[in-house]
């Protein structure tokens, strides 16, 4: 794994943006795997600014998000579709037909998981997957205990994850209990993975991801098996590294 320690969150966001820009410059029809959450917000802001300045086009890019809540209408402001619209889709020239998220409202959720996998396959797989890291080691919504052979599936969200995400909702009981997520096998199939980790509260998780034996009790340790992972961590997140 290729590890870069960034001075702070701004530096991390600039470098993450540059990484994505480099990917698109090398392949204009790149397939990007995208994450939501607090960590990539700065990266999306920078990407939108570069587009605004006329320096970056997503015209031929296709995107696949990692996950979506089950049960929130797509127009709900806290759905991941709404997050992506607010932070990226409405600000760049991505074609709507090229932006994909699992449909957490599908009548047949099992069929929806299979449809998403097939769509990914038909698109030729993900060139660059952006990931954040959960405190409990989750990647996407793959909580501790998820088999590494998992593909896109329905998950019951861990209480810790619901607590972490409660900051966006009025109260914790509003946080959905289920989601659809790409599986660990789906994530590891990406040709390249970019992991963004910021803040002192992620320091322990980063250390575990890098140094713990590979175990599905800490899903992010699966990344140790991938041949092309770049990690951007800020100094706060890196403070517990040996
Ligand atoms: C988001 C996702 C999650 C987050 C993780 C970190 O689509 O799949 O795995 O990346 O929970 O979230 P933040 O960045 O909010 O700390």
Boltz pocket constraint, residues with backbone or C-beta under 6 A from the ligand:
constraints:
  - pocket:
      binder: B
      contacts: [[A, 34], [A, 35], [A, 36], [A, 37], [A, 38], [A, 39], [A, 40], [A, 66], [A, 67], [A, 131], [A, 132], [A, 133], [A, 134], [A, 135], [A, 138], [A, 139], [A, 140], [A, 141]]
      max_distance: 6.0
